[in-house]
Amino acid sequence: MKNIIKELRKAKKLSQDELAKTCEVSRQTINAIENNKYDPTLQLAFKLAEVLETTVDQLFTAE
């Protein structure tokens, strides 16, 4: 699954650490998601979409 988390995070001037703390996960988790090495849980996907002010379907696309 491909995502645009990194682009949206940078546009909001958030570090991986800041986004991780807001979503209550580790920075390593955010890094793995951004690099398409980990698919987040549905709960985390909704939280990321909320923080990045988008929808889950816009955040993630099938490869």
PyMOL Python script that loads the backbone (N, CA, C, O; Angstrom):
from pymol import cmd

cmd.read_pdbstr("""\
ATOM      1  N   MET A   1       0.837  -1.171   0.000  1.00  0.00           N
ATOM      2  CA  MET A   1       0.000   0.000   0.000  1.00  0.00           C
ATOM      3  C   MET A   1       0.888   1.242   0.000  1.00  0.00           C
ATOM      4  O   MET A   1       1.795   1.358   0.823  1.00  0.00           O
ATOM      5  N   LYS A   2       0.634   2.145  -0.898  1.00  0.00           N
ATOM      6  CA  LYS A   2       1.405   3.374  -1.007  1.00  0.00           C
ATOM      7  C   LYS A   2       0.687   4.481  -0.238  1.00  0.00           C
ATOM      8  O   LYS A   2      -0.537   4.460  -0.107  1.00  0.00           O
ATOM      9  N   ASN A   3       1.463   5.457   0.275  1.00  0.00           N
ATOM     10  CA  ASN A   3       0.826   6.541   1.016  1.00  0.00           C
ATOM     11  C   ASN A   3       1.531   7.879   0.770  1.00  0.00           C
ATOM     12  O   ASN A   3       2.644   7.931   0.248  1.00  0.00           O
ATOM     13  N   ILE A   4       0.849   8.950   1.162  1.00  0.00           N
ATOM     14  CA  ILE A   4       1.402  10.300   1.003  1.00  0.00           C
ATOM     15  C   ILE A   4       1.623  10.958   2.372  1.00  0.00           C
ATOM     16  O   ILE A   4       1.586  12.182   2.493  1.00  0.00           O
ATOM     17  N   ILE A   5       1.850  10.140   3.387  1.00  0.00           N
ATOM     18  CA  ILE A   5       2.017  10.656   4.745  1.00  0.00           C
ATOM     19  C   ILE A   5       3.209  11.598   4.833  1.00  0.00           C
ATOM     20  O   ILE A   5       3.107  12.675   5.421  1.00  0.00           O
ATOM     21  N   LYS A   6       4.332  11.205   4.258  1.00  0.00           N
ATOM     22  CA  LYS A   6       5.545  12.023   4.338  1.00  0.00           C
ATOM     23  C   LYS A   6       5.317  13.410   3.742  1.00  0.00           C
ATOM     24  O   LYS A   6       5.704  14.418   4.334  1.00  0.00           O
ATOM     25  N   GLU A   7       4.685  13.458   2.564  1.00  0.00           N
ATOM     26  CA  GLU A   7       4.428  14.737   1.904  1.00  0.00           C
ATOM     27  C   GLU A   7       3.507  15.626   2.747  1.00  0.00           C
ATOM     28  O   GLU A   7       3.766  16.818   2.913  1.00  0.00           O
ATOM     29  N   LEU A   8       2.437  15.038   3.274  1.00  0.00           N
ATOM     30  CA  LEU A   8       1.501  15.816   4.089  1.00  0.00           C
ATOM     31  C   LEU A   8       2.138  16.255   5.411  1.00  0.00           C
ATOM     32  O   LEU A   8       1.911  17.371   5.878  1.00  0.00           O
ATOM     33  N   ARG A   9       2.927  15.374   5.998  1.00  0.00           N
ATOM     34  CA  ARG A   9       3.606  15.698   7.258  1.00  0.00           C
ATOM     35  C   ARG A   9       4.554  16.883   7.050  1.00  0.00           C
ATOM     36  O   ARG A   9       4.583  17.809   7.862  1.00  0.00           O
ATOM     37  N   LYS A  10       5.324  16.851   5.968  1.00  0.00           N
ATOM     38  CA  LYS A  10       6.266  17.938   5.688  1.00  0.00           C
ATOM     39  C   LYS A  10       5.525  19.240   5.377  1.00  0.00           C
ATOM     40  O   LYS A  10       5.973  20.318   5.769  1.00  0.00           O
ATOM     41  N   ALA A  11       4.408  19.144   4.684  1.00  0.00           N
ATOM     42  CA  ALA A  11       3.617  20.327   4.368  1.00  0.00           C
ATOM     43  C   ALA A  11       3.098  21.005   5.640  1.00  0.00           C
ATOM     44  O   ALA A  11       2.926  22.223   5.677  1.00  0.00           O
ATOM     45  N   LYS A  12       2.852  20.206   6.677  1.00  0.00           N
ATOM     46  CA  LYS A  12       2.376  20.734   7.956  1.00  0.00           C
ATOM     47  C   LYS A  12       3.539  21.072   8.884  1.00  0.00           C
ATOM     48  O   LYS A  12       3.337  21.477  10.028  1.00  0.00           O
ATOM     49  N   LYS A  13       4.772  20.899   8.371  1.00  0.00           N
ATOM     50  CA  LYS A  13       5.985  21.195   9.135  1.00  0.00           C
ATOM     51  C   LYS A  13       6.064  20.388  10.435  1.00  0.00           C
ATOM     52  O   LYS A  13       6.454  20.906  11.482  1.00  0.00           O
ATOM     53  N   LEU A  14       5.687  19.121  10.345  1.00  0.00           N
ATOM     54  CA  LEU A  14       5.760  18.209  11.487  1.00  0.00           C
ATOM     55  C   LEU A  14       6.941  17.267  11.294  1.00  0.00           C
ATOM     56  O   LEU A  14       7.200  16.814  10.179  1.00  0.00           O
ATOM     57  N   SER A  15       7.648  16.974  12.365  1.00  0.00           N
ATOM     58  CA  SER A  15       8.693  15.957  12.306  1.00  0.00           C
ATOM     59  C   SER A  15       8.028  14.594  12.482  1.00  0.00           C
ATOM     60  O   SER A  15       6.872  14.503  12.896  1.00  0.00           O
ATOM     61  N   GLN A  16       8.771  13.543  12.164  1.00  0.00           N
ATOM     62  CA  GLN A  16       8.246  12.196  12.397  1.00  0.00           C
ATOM     63  C   GLN A  16       7.949  12.021  13.881  1.00  0.00           C
ATOM     64  O   GLN A  16       6.947  11.409  14.251  1.00  0.00           O
ATOM     65  N   ASP A  17       8.817  12.555  14.725  1.00  0.00           N
ATOM     66  CA  ASP A  17       8.636  12.434  16.169  1.00  0.00           C
ATOM     67  C   ASP A  17       7.364  13.136  16.640  1.00  0.00           C
ATOM     68  O   ASP A  17       6.621  12.598  17.461  1.00  0.00           O
ATOM     69  N   GLU A  18       7.115  14.334  16.121  1.00  0.00           N
ATOM     70  CA  GLU A  18       5.908  15.080  16.508  1.00  0.00           C
ATOM     71  C   GLU A  18       4.644  14.335  16.074  1.00  0.00           C
ATOM     72  O   GLU A  18       3.683  14.227  16.836  1.00  0.00           O
ATOM     73  N   LEU A  19       4.656  13.831  14.856  1.00  0.00           N
ATOM     74  CA  LEU A  19       3.498  13.083  14.358  1.00  0.00           C
ATOM     75  C   LEU A  19       3.304  11.809  15.183  1.00  0.00           C
ATOM     76  O   LEU A  19       2.178  11.448  15.526  1.00  0.00           O
ATOM     77  N   ALA A  20       4.396  11.143  15.494  1.00  0.00           N
ATOM     78  CA  ALA A  20       4.324   9.918  16.294  1.00  0.00           C
ATOM     79  C   ALA A  20       3.726  10.191  17.669  1.00  0.00           C
ATOM     80  O   ALA A  20       2.862   9.444  18.128  1.00  0.00           O
ATOM     81  N   LYS A  21       4.176  11.247  18.326  1.00  0.00           N
ATOM     82  CA  LYS A  21       3.656  11.574  19.659  1.00  0.00           C
ATOM     83  C   LYS A  21       2.170  11.892  19.597  1.00  0.00           C
ATOM     84  O   LYS A  21       1.407  11.469  20.466  1.00  0.00           O
ATOM     85  N   THR A  22       1.756  12.633  18.582  1.00  0.00           N
ATOM     86  CA  THR A  22       0.342  12.973  18.426  1.00  0.00           C
ATOM     87  C   THR A  22      -0.505  11.716  18.215  1.00  0.00           C
ATOM     88  O   THR A  22      -1.628  11.628  18.711  1.00  0.00           O
ATOM     89  N   CYS A  23       0.036  10.756  17.486  1.00  0.00           N
ATOM     90  CA  CYS A  23      -0.687   9.514  17.179  1.00  0.00           C
ATOM     91  C   CYS A  23      -0.426   8.415  18.204  1.00  0.00           C
ATOM     92  O   CYS A  23      -0.957   7.311  18.087  1.00  0.00           O
ATOM     93  N   GLU A  24       0.387   8.717  19.201  1.00  0.00           N
ATOM     94  CA  GLU A  24       0.702   7.777  20.279  1.00  0.00           C
ATOM     95  C   GLU A  24       1.352   6.492  19.776  1.00  0.00           C
ATOM     96  O   GLU A  24       1.003   5.391  20.201  1.00  0.00           O
ATOM     97  N   VAL A  25       2.316   6.661  18.853  1.00  0.00           N
ATOM     98  CA  VAL A  25       3.130   5.547  18.371  1.00  0.00           C
ATOM     99  C   VAL A  25       4.591   5.996  18.381  1.00  0.00           C
ATOM    100  O   VAL A  25       4.884   7.147  18.706  1.00  0.00           O
ATOM    101  N   SER A  26       5.492   5.108  18.032  1.00  0.00           N
ATOM    102  CA  SER A  26       6.911   5.469  18.006  1.00  0.00           C
ATOM    103  C   SER A  26       7.271   6.151  16.685  1.00  0.00           C
ATOM    104  O   SER A  26       6.561   6.021  15.687  1.00  0.00           O
ATOM    105  N   ARG A  27       8.386   6.878  16.701  1.00  0.00           N
ATOM    106  CA  ARG A  27       8.888   7.509  15.483  1.00  0.00           C
ATOM    107  C   ARG A  27       9.225   6.428  14.457  1.00  0.00           C
ATOM    108  O   ARG A  27       9.045   6.625  13.256  1.00  0.00           O
ATOM    109  N   GLN A  28       9.710   5.298  14.935  1.00  0.00           N
ATOM    110  CA  GLN A  28      10.060   4.198  14.040  1.00  0.00           C
ATOM    111  C   GLN A  28       8.828   3.672  13.292  1.00  0.00           C
ATOM    112  O   GLN A  28       8.923   3.271  12.132  1.00  0.00           O
ATOM    113  N   THR A  29       7.687   3.680  13.960  1.00  0.00           N
ATOM    114  CA  THR A  29       6.442   3.248  13.312  1.00  0.00           C
ATOM    115  C   THR A  29       6.086   4.196  12.171  1.00  0.00           C
ATOM    116  O   THR A  29       5.740   3.754  11.075  1.00  0.00           O
ATOM    117  N   ILE A  30       6.172   5.497  12.429  1.00  0.00           N
ATOM    118  CA  ILE A  30       5.882   6.491  11.376  1.00  0.00           C
ATOM    119  C   ILE A  30       6.855   6.314  10.218  1.00  0.00           C
ATOM    120  O   ILE A  30       6.451   6.341   9.055  1.00  0.00           O
ATOM    121  N   ASN A  31       8.127   6.134  10.531  1.00  0.00           N
ATOM    122  CA  ASN A  31       9.146   5.926   9.507  1.00  0.00           C
ATOM    123  C   ASN A  31       8.819   4.700   8.660  1.00  0.00           C
ATOM    124  O   ASN A  31       8.890   4.759   7.432  1.00  0.00           O
ATOM    125  N   ALA A  32       8.468   3.605   9.295  1.00  0.00           N
ATOM    126  CA  ALA A  32       8.145   2.368   8.572  1.00  0.00           C
ATOM    127  C   ALA A  32       6.913   2.551   7.690  1.00  0.00           C
ATOM    128  O   ALA A  32       6.882   2.049   6.566  1.00  0.00           O
ATOM    129  N   ILE A  33       5.905   3.258   8.179  1.00  0.00           N
ATOM    130  CA  ILE A  33       4.696   3.504   7.380  1.00  0.00           C
ATOM    131  C   ILE A  33       5.043   4.369   6.173  1.00  0.00           C
ATOM    132  O   ILE A  33       4.631   4.064   5.053  1.00  0.00           O
ATOM    133  N   GLU A  34       5.800   5.451   6.393  1.00  0.00           N
ATOM    134  CA  GLU A  34       6.175   6.346   5.293  1.00  0.00           C
ATOM    135  C   GLU A  34       6.977   5.615   4.211  1.00  0.00           C
ATOM    136  O   GLU A  34       6.872   5.942   3.029  1.00  0.00           O
ATOM    137  N   ASN A  35       7.767   4.635   4.615  1.00  0.00           N
ATOM    138  CA  ASN A  35       8.601   3.892   3.669  1.00  0.00           C
ATOM    139  C   ASN A  35       7.943   2.608   3.172  1.00  0.00           C
ATOM    140  O   ASN A  35       8.602   1.735   2.608  1.00  0.00           O
ATOM    141  N   ASN A  36       6.636   2.509   3.391  1.00  0.00           N
ATOM    142  CA  ASN A  36       5.836   1.382   2.909  1.00  0.00           C
ATOM    143  C   ASN A  36       6.351   0.029   3.403  1.00  0.00           C
ATOM    144  O   ASN A  36       6.259  -0.974   2.695  1.00  0.00           O
ATOM    145  N   LYS A  37       6.894   0.012   4.621  1.00  0.00           N
ATOM    146  CA  LYS A  37       7.382  -1.231   5.212  1.00  0.00           C
ATOM    147  C   LYS A  37       6.434  -1.757   6.279  1.00  0.00           C
ATOM    148  O   LYS A  37       6.649  -2.835   6.833  1.00  0.00           O
ATOM    149  N   TYR A  38       5.380  -0.990   6.566  1.00  0.00           N
ATOM    150  CA  TYR A  38       4.423  -1.379   7.607  1.00  0.00           C
ATOM    151  C   TYR A  38       3.076  -0.779   7.266  1.00  0.00           C
ATOM    152  O   TYR A  38       2.981   0.411   6.965  1.00  0.00           O
ATOM    153  N   ASP A  39       2.039  -1.590   7.311  1.00  0.00           N
ATOM    154  CA  ASP A  39       0.675  -1.091   7.109  1.00  0.00           C
ATOM    155  C   ASP A  39       0.061  -0.832   8.483  1.00  0.00           C
ATOM    156  O   ASP A  39      -0.006  -1.736   9.315  1.00  0.00           O
ATOM    157  N   PRO A  40      -0.387   0.399   8.721  1.00  0.00           N
ATOM    158  CA  PRO A  40      -0.942   0.725  10.035  1.00  0.00           C
ATOM    159  C   PRO A  40      -2.276   0.035  10.287  1.00  0.00           C
ATOM    160  O   PRO A  40      -2.961  -0.393   9.358  1.00  0.00           O
ATOM    161  N   THR A  41      -2.622  -0.062  11.552  1.00  0.00           N
ATOM    162  CA  THR A  41      -3.948  -0.571  11.902  1.00  0.00           C
ATOM    163  C   THR A  41      -4.981   0.425  11.394  1.00  0.00           C
ATOM    164  O   THR A  41      -4.650   1.568  11.081  1.00  0.00           O
ATOM    165  N   LEU A  42      -6.205  -0.003  11.315  1.00  0.00           N
ATOM    166  CA  LEU A  42      -7.273   0.886  10.874  1.00  0.00           C
ATOM    167  C   LEU A  42      -7.407   2.079  11.815  1.00  0.00           C
ATOM    168  O   LEU A  42      -7.620   3.208  11.373  1.00  0.00           O
ATOM    169  N   GLN A  43      -7.280   1.822  13.105  1.00  0.00           N
ATOM    170  CA  GLN A  43      -7.372   2.893  14.102  1.00  0.00           C
ATOM    171  C   GLN A  43      -6.271   3.930  13.881  1.00  0.00           C
ATOM    172  O   GLN A  43      -6.536   5.131  13.928  1.00  0.00           O
ATOM    173  N   LEU A  44      -5.042   3.476  13.641  1.00  0.00           N
ATOM    174  CA  LEU A  44      -3.929   4.394  13.407  1.00  0.00           C
ATOM    175  C   LEU A  44      -4.104   5.136  12.087  1.00  0.00           C
ATOM    176  O   LEU A  44      -3.775   6.319  11.994  1.00  0.00           O
ATOM    177  N   ALA A  45      -4.614   4.456  11.072  1.00  0.00           N
ATOM    178  CA  ALA A  45      -4.847   5.102   9.776  1.00  0.00           C
ATOM    179  C   ALA A  45      -5.829   6.263   9.924  1.00  0.00           C
ATOM    180  O   ALA A  45      -5.626   7.329   9.342  1.00  0.00           O
ATOM    181  N   PHE A  46      -6.888   6.057  10.701  1.00  0.00           N
ATOM    182  CA  PHE A  46      -7.859   7.138  10.925  1.00  0.00           C
ATOM    183  C   PHE A  46      -7.242   8.284  11.718  1.00  0.00           C
ATOM    184  O   PHE A  46      -7.526   9.452  11.451  1.00  0.00           O
ATOM    185  N   LYS A  47      -6.402   7.953  12.690  1.00  0.00           N
ATOM    186  CA  LYS A  47      -5.738   8.987  13.491  1.00  0.00           C
ATOM    187  C   LYS A  47      -4.782   9.803  12.616  1.00  0.00           C
ATOM    188  O   LYS A  47      -4.750  11.030  12.712  1.00  0.00           O
ATOM    189  N   LEU A  48      -4.011   9.135  11.772  1.00  0.00           N
ATOM    190  CA  LEU A  48      -3.107   9.838  10.856  1.00  0.00           C
ATOM    191  C   LEU A  48      -3.888  10.760   9.926  1.00  0.00           C
ATOM    192  O   LEU A  48      -3.491  11.904   9.704  1.00  0.00           O
ATOM    193  N   ALA A  49      -4.986  10.267   9.389  1.00  0.00           N
ATOM    194  CA  ALA A  49      -5.812  11.077   8.492  1.00  0.00           C
ATOM    195  C   ALA A  49      -6.358  12.300   9.221  1.00  0.00           C
ATOM    196  O   ALA A  49      -6.401  13.396   8.661  1.00  0.00           O
ATOM    197  N   GLU A  50      -6.772  12.112  10.460  1.00  0.00           N
ATOM    198  CA  GLU A  50      -7.300  13.227  11.249  1.00  0.00           C
ATOM    199  C   GLU A  50      -6.225  14.280  11.499  1.00  0.00           C
ATOM    200  O   GLU A  50      -6.463  15.471  11.293  1.00  0.00           O
ATOM    201  N   VAL A  51      -5.063  13.856  11.933  1.00  0.00           N
ATOM    202  CA  VAL A  51      -3.970  14.782  12.236  1.00  0.00           C
ATOM    203  C   VAL A  51      -3.503  15.500  10.974  1.00  0.00           C
ATOM    204  O   VAL A  51      -3.182  16.688  11.018  1.00  0.00           O
ATOM    205  N   LEU A  52      -3.465  14.791   9.861  1.00  0.00           N
ATOM    206  CA  LEU A  52      -2.982  15.373   8.602  1.00  0.00           C
ATOM    207  C   LEU A  52      -4.101  16.039   7.798  1.00  0.00           C
ATOM    208  O   LEU A  52      -3.894  16.480   6.668  1.00  0.00           O
ATOM    209  N   GLU A  53      -5.276  16.102   8.398  1.00  0.00           N
ATOM    210  CA  GLU A  53      -6.439  16.785   7.818  1.00  0.00           C
ATOM    211  C   GLU A  53      -6.781  16.291   6.411  1.00  0.00           C
ATOM    212  O   GLU A  53      -6.881  17.065   5.459  1.00  0.00           O
ATOM    213  N   THR A  54      -6.954  14.984   6.324  1.00  0.00           N
ATOM    214  CA  THR A  54      -7.344  14.362   5.062  1.00  0.00           C
ATOM    215  C   THR A  54      -8.212  13.152   5.381  1.00  0.00           C
ATOM    216  O   THR A  54      -8.616  12.956   6.527  1.00  0.00           O
ATOM    217  N   THR A  55      -8.492  12.355   4.384  1.00  0.00           N
ATOM    218  CA  THR A  55      -9.263  11.130   4.609  1.00  0.00           C
ATOM    219  C   THR A  55      -8.351   9.923   4.416  1.00  0.00           C
ATOM    220  O   THR A  55      -7.301  10.019   3.781  1.00  0.00           O
ATOM    221  N   VAL A  56      -8.760   8.802   4.967  1.00  0.00           N
ATOM    222  CA  VAL A  56      -7.963   7.584   4.862  1.00  0.00           C
ATOM    223  C   VAL A  56      -7.790   7.183   3.399  1.00  0.00           C
ATOM    224  O   VAL A  56      -6.700   6.778   2.995  1.00  0.00           O
ATOM    225  N   ASP A  57      -8.846   7.292   2.608  1.00  0.00           N
ATOM    226  CA  ASP A  57      -8.728   6.874   1.199  1.00  0.00           C
ATOM    227  C   ASP A  57      -7.827   7.791   0.391  1.00  0.00           C
ATOM    228  O   ASP A  57      -7.274   7.360  -0.621  1.00  0.00           O
ATOM    229  N   GLN A  58      -7.660   9.053   0.807  1.00  0.00           N
ATOM    230  CA  GLN A  58      -6.717   9.941   0.134  1.00  0.00           C
ATOM    231  C   GLN A  58      -5.290   9.699   0.618  1.00  0.00           C
ATOM    232  O   GLN A  58      -4.331   9.900  -0.127  1.00  0.00           O
ATOM    233  N   LEU A  59      -5.160   9.269   1.858  1.00  0.00           N
ATOM    234  CA  LEU A  59      -3.860   9.030   2.473  1.00  0.00           C
ATOM    235  C   LEU A  59      -3.184   7.784   1.889  1.00  0.00           C
ATOM    236  O   LEU A  59      -1.971   7.769   1.683  1.00  0.00           O
ATOM    237  N   PHE A  60      -3.969   6.752   1.629  1.00  0.00           N
ATOM    238  CA  PHE A  60      -3.437   5.476   1.145  1.00  0.00           C
ATOM    239  C   PHE A  60      -4.028   5.100  -0.200  1.00  0.00           C
ATOM    240  O   PHE A  60      -5.219   5.292  -0.443  1.00  0.00           O
ATOM    241  N   THR A  61      -3.183   4.563  -1.077  1.00  0.00           N
ATOM    242  CA  THR A  61      -3.646   4.072  -2.363  1.00  0.00           C
ATOM    243  C   THR A  61      -3.022   2.689  -2.615  1.00  0.00           C
ATOM    244  O   THR A  61      -1.936   2.387  -2.119  1.00  0.00           O
ATOM    245  N   ALA A  62      -3.710   1.881  -3.372  1.00  0.00           N
ATOM    246  CA  ALA A  62      -3.167   0.577  -3.745  1.00  0.00           C
ATOM    247  C   ALA A  62      -2.033   0.794  -4.730  1.00  0.00           C
ATOM    248  O   ALA A  62      -2.082   1.704  -5.559  1.00  0.00           O
ATOM    249  N   GLU A  63      -1.018  -0.042  -4.635  1.00  0.00           N
ATOM    250  CA  GLU A  63       0.144   0.101  -5.543  1.00  0.00           C
ATOM    251  C   GLU A  63      -0.145  -0.464  -6.899  1.00  0.00           C
ATOM    252  O   GLU A  63       0.714  -0.428  -7.780  1.00  0.00           O
TER     253      GLU A  63
END
""", "prot")
cmd.dss("prot")
cmd.show_as("cartoon", "prot")
cmd.util.cbc("prot")
cmd.orient("prot")
